[in-house]
Amino acid sequence: MTVPFDFPAHGYRPHEDEGFLGHVGPIWEKVENGDLTLAFQAEGKHANLLGVVQGGMLMTMADRLLGLFGRMHNEHRPQATVQLDVHFLGSVKMGDVVIGRPRLVRNTRTLFFLEGTLYVDETEVLSARGVWKKLGT
C-alpha cells in the first residue's frame, strides 16, 4: 500500500483548477523566491496498461508547469501553448511523487521559450521544452 505524501508539510498548497486538471489531480504547487514547483503523487487513475504512469499525465503536468511559470513572468495574463516537445526519460510507478521544475529560456514581447524537467526523487523522468504565445498583450 502506498503511503500518501504529505505535500502541505513540505510547503505545497493545492493547485486549484476546476477544468481538466481537476479530473487528473490533485496537483500541488509551491512558489518560493519566484521559483515554481508542481507535484503530484501517482495513483491508479494515472496508470497505463503496463501499470506505470500514462505519458499523457506527464505531458499534462509539463504543459501546466511551463505555462504557469510563463504566466508568473507575464503578470498572470493569459497565454496559449504553441509548441511542446517532450522526451520520456524513465517510468513512474504508482506511489511515486513526481516533482516538476521549470526554467525560463527566453522572454520576448509576444512569446515565452521555456523548459522543464519532471523528477522522481532526483531521477529525471521527463524533459520538456516549449513555446507559449502571450495573449492580450
Sequence and secondary structure as in RCSB ss.txt:
>XXXX:A:sequence
MTVPFDFPAHGYRPHEDEGFLGHVGPIWEKVENGDLTLAFQAEGKHANLLGVVQGGMLMTMADRLLGLFGRMHNE
HRPQATVQLDVHFLGSVKMGDVVIGRPRLVRNTRTLFFLEGTLYVDETEVLSARGVWKKLGT
>XXXX:A:secstr
      TGGGT EE   SSHHHHH   EEEEETTEEEEEEE  GGGB TTSBB HHHHHHHHHHHHHHHHHHTTT
T  EEEEEEEEEE S  BTT EEEEEEEEEEE SSEEEEEEEEEETTEEEEEEEEEEEE   
